[in-house]
């Protein structure tokens, strides 16, 4: 039996906003948010693949906001902000920060329509600057929402022949084409709007490939080439944040550590240690046999059950210990095959939903405290208005642990569990100093001490 100790007398720092989302849960792109989604208090919502293929034809993507590339970028009539405005307004109203991806939605199909290099990079950059102006400066009947985060493109390095038989799904240009587009756009936006943050590039494969049982640094030349470009005096460009994507497999959420430490060390080597580090897309793709031909069907089913949920909870805990400043789960949209927060069409919250509900409570407490972990068991302790200890068992075995609490102030410790049979259900109490706990397979618990 493993003994896991949490010390509520030591605060290591504030709990980070790693419980953000890509997009929002709502019945329609222009309608209100689901009340259960708003109740998660998302700290940030990233806009990518918003409302389906080609950005639902009218949302977020640059070709949707500026449909005729031959038009005059200075003419407000050349833009169509209507539905994107409606998409953003409820998110602003609940206090979520907007993370606006300037680019296009992924295209997996045999024919590619909008992922090519813009015909005129300077004009494309000017269009993007006007989009910022609309949302932050009131231009074109716009708003003063103070959107800080502006991401330039998405996954220009993304190509896996095993799952992309029709070629690159996000960028048809060369690496150098992307570097140039980024530099032109980032410099213009920062010149006109010095208070916003610009970054990219949402790397699809920051660590190359999964080889010999682990993720390793394979061909990372796109990343280092990008950093070479933006730090060279003749092509210098601002980078306030760097984004990458980290999808996690069965029993392998430690990939978060490997990825984030690699990003952190590489940025530091280029003198960019100040850059904000963001895992802009992540999810837990759980499959008993990832080698089988139709493994994706199983992973999509598991997104809403205890298998993925326990991994999601463990990942949220683990990110607190990694050099990750912010993260966004992919995806909150109801229609999306990666949308693991709700059952459709009932709109009943999934088990993964409860992992985010628990983490929202942790963040509300404020400070995180030291706590032990064990193989296959991830933990996070927090203190504030009360003390809370959480643990996730991402294995398929029942795990017996003994929990020891130090410096807790409360007198009553209630135990809540989410597993195959229960959703955030209180199943009893422990002495305030701790005690033995049984973690069922693929489960996570929260112990509230007040």
PyMOL commands that set and color helices and strands:
alter all, ss='L'
color gray80, all
select helices_A, chain A and resi 35-38+53-57+62-65+76-78+82-93+121-137+175-192+221-231+233-235+255-269+295-302+306-319+351-365
alter helices_A, ss='H'
color red, helices_A
select strands_A, chain A and resi 2-7+13-14+17-22+44-47+97-102+149-152+197-203+210-211+214-215+241-245+248-249+276-282+284-285+326-329+367-369+377-383+387-393+399-406+413-418+425-430+434-439+443-449
alter strands_A, ss='S'
color yellow, strands_A
deselect
rebuild
show_as cartoon
